[in-house]
């Protein structure tokens, strides 16, 4: 699995997404399980709901999106029914030409949780999407240990704010500038 971990506020990640999208049209589809075969599609990063705000106390459980070429078909994976209701998963298992994008963001306007772009796929399309994102990210983000950090996130870090994987994790595991 290839992944890029980053810390970003909305002001940091929007220019990255715009640069990423300028290299070719994409779409963002929320991942997870659903009872309906219908799903939302976002054509631009700026349209993603609550971008810049974490949706969960933990980065790993925060909202994520499948990202694909704009004209790619998104395949839903059928799951076992519960109480007679159909269920579907939207993930990379049936969509190898995608990457996943978890924006992370501020939790309770206090703690910045990391974001991540990743793929479990070795497809050429998936790898090209990863490279496009990484190229866009490197234009304005700096590397701090294992993370890429956006300009505004770096200011928060230097001002003593918590940049971490989970609000519940001990502060000794937070990112530092040492």
C-alpha positions in Angstrom: 0.0 0.0 0.0 1.3 3.4 -0.9 0.2 6.4 1.3 1.0 10.0 1.9 0.1 11.4 5.3 -0.3 15.1 5.8 -1.6 17.8 8.1 -3.6 20.6 6.4 -6.2 23.2 7.2 -8.7 24.0 4.5 -6.6 26.9 3.2 -3.7 24.5 2.8 -5.4 21.6 1.1 -7.6 23.6 -1.4 -4.7 24.8 -3.5 -3.4 21.2 -3.6 -6.7 19.9 -4.8 -7.0 22.6 -7.4 -3.6 21.7 -8.7 -4.4 18.0 -8.6 -7.7 18.6 -10.6 -5.9 20.9 -13.1 -4.0 17.9 -14.3 -7.3 16.2 -15.3 -10.9 16.1 -14.2 -11.7 13.8 -11.3 -14.6 12.9 -9.0 -14.8 12.3 -5.3 -17.2 9.7 -3.9 -17.7 9.2 -0.2 -16.5 5.7 1.0 -18.3 3.5 3.4 -21.4 1.4 3.5 -24.9 2.3 2.4 -28.3 0.8 2.0 -28.8 2.4 -1.3 -27.0 1.9 -4.6 -27.1 5.6 -5.1 -24.1 7.8 -4.0 -23.0 11.4 -4.0 -20.4 12.6 -6.5 -18.3 15.8 -6.0 -16.5 17.1 -9.0 -14.2 19.5 -7.2 -12.4 19.4 -3.8 -13.9 22.8 -2.9 -17.3 21.2 -3.0 -16.4 18.5 -0.4 -18.6 18.9 2.7 -16.9 20.3 5.8 -13.5 20.3 4.2 -11.0 21.3 6.9 -13.0 19.9 9.8 -12.4 16.3 11.0 -15.6 14.3 11.2 -14.3 12.0 14.0 -12.1 12.2 17.1 -9.7 9.9 15.2 -8.2 10.5 11.8 -8.6 6.8 10.8 -12.4 7.0 11.4 -12.9 10.4 9.7 -14.6 10.8 6.3 -12.9 9.5 3.2 -13.5 9.6 -0.5 -12.7 7.5 -3.5 -11.0 9.6 -6.1 -11.1 8.5 -9.7 -11.0 10.0 -13.2 -14.2 11.9 -13.8 -15.5 9.4 -16.4 -14.7 6.3 -14.5 -17.5 4.0 -13.3 -17.7 3.5 -9.5 -18.6 -0.1 -8.7 -20.4 -0.9 -5.5 -19.7 -4.1 -3.6 -22.7 -6.0 -2.4 -22.6 -6.9 1.3 -24.8 -9.4 3.3 -28.2 -8.0 3.9 -29.3 -7.1 7.4 -32.9 -7.4 8.4 -33.7 -8.0 4.7 -32.2 -4.7 3.7 -29.6 -4.6 0.9 -26.2 -3.1 1.8 -23.4 -1.9 -0.4 -19.8 -0.9 0.2 -18.0 1.9 -1.7 -14.3 1.1 -1.5 -11.2 0.2 -3.5 -11.9 -3.5 -3.7 -14.1 -3.1 -6.8 -12.4 0.1 -7.9 -8.7 -0.5 -8.5 -8.3 2.7 -10.6 -8.9 4.9 -7.7 -7.1 6.4 -4.7 -8.6 7.2 -1.3 -8.5 10.7 0.1 -9.1 11.4 3.8 -8.7 15.2 4.4 -8.4 15.1 8.2 -8.8 18.6 9.6 -9.6 20.4 12.8 -11.4 18.5 15.6 -13.3 20.8 17.9 -11.4 23.8 16.5 -8.5 22.8 18.7 -6.6 19.7 17.4 -5.5 19.1 13.9 -5.9 15.5 12.7 -3.9 14.2 9.9 -5.2 13.5 6.4 -4.1 10.8 4.0 -4.0 9.8 0.4 -3.5 6.1 -0.3 -4.0 3.3 -2.6 -4.1 -0.5 -2.2 -4.0 -0.9 -6.0 -1.0 -1.4 -8.3 -3.0 -0.2 -11.3 -1.3 2.3 -13.6 -4.2 4.7 -13.2 -4.2 4.5 -9.4 -0.4 5.0 -9.3 -0.7 8.0 -11.7 -3.4 9.6 -9.4 -1.0 9.1 -6.4 1.8 10.8 -8.3 -0.4 13.7 -9.3 -1.5 14.3 -5.8 2.1 14.0 -4.4 3.4 16.5 -7.1 0.7 19.0 -6.1 1.3 18.5 -2.4 5.1 19.1 -2.6 4.6 22.5 -4.2 3.5 24.1 -0.9 3.9 21.5 1.9 7.1 20.8 3.9 8.2 17.5 5.3 8.2 17.2 9.1 9.2 13.7 10.1 6.9 11.3 8.3 4.3 13.9 7.5 3.8 16.6 4.8 2.6 19.8 6.5 0.8 22.7 4.9 1.8 26.3 5.6 -1.1 27.1 7.9 -0.8 23.8 9.7 2.9 24.5 10.2 2.0 27.8 11.8 -0.3 25.9 14.2 2.5 23.4 15.0 5.0 26.2 15.7 2.5 27.9 18.0 2.1 24.8 20.1 -1.1 23.4 18.8 -1.6 19.6 18.7 -1.1 17.9 15.3 -1.9 14.2 15.9 -3.6 11.0 14.7 -6.3 11.1 17.3 -7.5 13.6 19.9 -7.5 10.7 22.4 -3.9 9.7 21.7 -1.3 10.8 24.3 0.5 14.1 23.5 3.8 12.3 23.4 2.8 10.9 20.0 1.9 14.3 18.5 4.0 15.8 15.7 6.7 18.1 16.9 9.2 20.4 15.2 12.2 19.3 17.2 
